[in-house]
Amino acid sequence: MKLRDKILYMSFGAGLVVLGMILNSLVSGDADAQEGVKDMEFGYITCKGLIIRTEDKVRGYFGLDSGGDAILEISDDDGERPVAYLGKNTSKNDEMIFQLQSKSKIDKRQVMMMTGKNGGRFDSLNKIGESINSLEVGSDSGSLDVRVKYENKK
């Protein structure tokens, strides 16, 4: 191939590039997402976590914790403290726990359902954070512990 032919082919290619840039600017602008579309349907989405926000407050998280276990956590109106949690019970036995807490910062009411050492367990706390009842499976039978209101007596 002669030098003249090489220059001709390179000029032709450069002309196509310039023509493509000009046509792109005339035919279409920037790509924008569709306006007015509110709901979408997807097949499968793979991610490590979903964060639910309202303005600058994190209200919920569904995803993986630092150890790779799945958790669901819902925060109060301020987004400061969790009021619902489903995940690993790291303080007891690394089994699953479902925990609901009062939205109030001073109210200690809460309900917990978890896997205990012998099986299922249900606990609830009063306004001052004392256990008021417990229902759990024992090693050979079940047990029910109900406490008198405002007194920590069985």
C-alpha positions in Angstrom: 0.0 0.0 0.0 1.4 3.4 -1.0 1.7 6.3 1.3 -1.0 8.2 -0.6 -3.5 5.3 0.0 -2.6 5.2 3.7 -3.2 9.0 4.1 -6.5 8.6 2.2 -7.8 5.9 4.5 -6.7 7.7 7.7 -8.4 10.9 6.4 -11.5 9.0 5.6 -11.5 7.5 9.1 -11.0 10.9 10.7 -13.8 12.3 8.7 -16.2 9.5 9.9 -15.2 10.3 13.6 -15.9 14.0 13.1 -19.2 13.3 11.3 -20.3 11.0 14.1 -19.5 13.7 16.7 -21.5 16.3 14.7 -24.5 14.0 14.1 -24.5 13.0 17.8 -24.8 16.6 18.9 -27.5 17.4 16.4 -29.6 14.3 16.8 -29.7 13.7 20.6 -28.6 15.5 23.7 -27.6 13.9 27.0 -29.2 10.6 28.1 -31.8 11.2 30.8 -33.8 8.8 32.9 -37.4 8.6 32.0 -39.5 11.2 33.8 -42.7 10.2 35.5 -41.8 6.5 36.0 -42.3 5.7 39.6 -42.3 1.9 39.9 -40.1 -0.6 38.1 -40.1 -4.3 37.9 -36.9 -6.3 38.0 -36.0 -9.9 37.9 -33.1 -10.4 40.2 -30.9 -7.7 41.9 -27.7 -8.6 43.7 -26.3 -6.2 46.2 -24.7 -6.2 49.7 -27.2 -3.9 51.2 -30.2 -1.5 50.8 -30.3 1.7 52.8 -33.7 3.5 53.2 -33.4 7.2 53.7 -35.7 10.2 54.2 -33.8 13.3 53.4 -30.7 13.1 55.6 -31.9 10.4 58.0 -31.2 6.7 57.6 -34.5 5.0 58.5 -33.7 1.4 57.6 -31.1 -1.1 56.4 -31.5 -4.5 54.9 -28.3 -6.3 54.0 -25.2 -7.9 55.3 -23.5 -7.0 58.6 -19.7 -6.8 59.0 -19.6 -10.6 59.5 -21.5 -11.3 56.3 -24.8 -12.3 58.0 -28.1 -10.9 56.8 -29.8 -8.3 59.0 -32.8 -6.0 58.8 -32.7 -2.9 61.0 -35.4 -0.1 61.2 -34.6 3.2 63.0 -36.8 5.6 64.9 -38.2 8.9 63.4 -34.9 10.7 64.0 -32.9 7.9 62.4 -30.7 7.7 65.6 -31.6 4.4 67.3 -32.9 1.1 66.1 -36.5 0.2 66.9 -36.7 -3.1 65.0 -33.9 -5.7 64.4 -33.8 -9.1 62.8 -30.5 -10.8 62.7 -27.8 -12.5 64.6 -27.9 -12.3 68.4 -24.3 -11.5 69.1 -24.8 -10.9 72.8 -26.1 -14.4 73.6 -25.5 -17.3 71.3 -25.0 -16.1 67.7 -28.5 -17.5 66.8 -31.3 -15.4 65.3 -33.3 -12.7 67.1 -36.3 -10.6 66.3 -36.4 -7.5 68.5 -39.0 -4.6 68.7 -38.3 -1.6 70.9 -40.2 1.5 71.8 -39.7 4.7 69.7 -39.3 6.7 72.9 -35.7 7.3 74.0 -36.6 7.0 77.7 -39.1 4.2 77.4 -37.4 0.8 77.6 -40.3 -1.4 76.5 -39.3 -4.1 74.1 -40.2 -7.5 72.8 -37.8 -10.2 71.7 -38.2 -13.5 70.0 -35.1 -15.6 69.7 -33.5 -19.0 69.5 -32.3 -20.0 72.9 -30.0 -22.8 74.0 -32.9 -25.3 74.1 -35.2 -23.9 71.4 -37.5 -21.0 70.9 -37.8 -18.1 73.5 -40.0 -15.0 73.9 -39.1 -12.2 76.3 -40.6 -8.8 77.0 -39.5 -5.8 79.0 -41.5 -3.1 80.8 -41.1 0.7 80.6 -38.1 0.7 83.0 -36.4 -2.2 81.2 -37.1 -5.0 83.6 -38.1 -8.4 82.3 -41.9 -8.9 82.9 -42.4 -12.3 81.2 -40.5 -15.0 79.5 -41.7 -18.1 77.6 -39.1 -20.6 76.5 -38.5 -24.2 75.8 -36.5 -26.0 78.5 -34.2 -29.0 78.0 -37.0 -31.5 78.8 -40.1 -29.1 79.1 -41.3 -25.6 78.6 -41.3 -22.8 81.1 -43.4 -19.7 81.6 -42.2 -16.8 83.8 -44.7 -13.9 84.4 -43.9 -11.1 86.7 -46.3 -8.8 88.6 -46.7 -5.3 87.2 -44.4 -2.8 88.8 -42.8 -5.4 91.0 -40.1 -7.8 90.0 -41.7 -10.8 91.6 -42.7 -14.1 90.1 
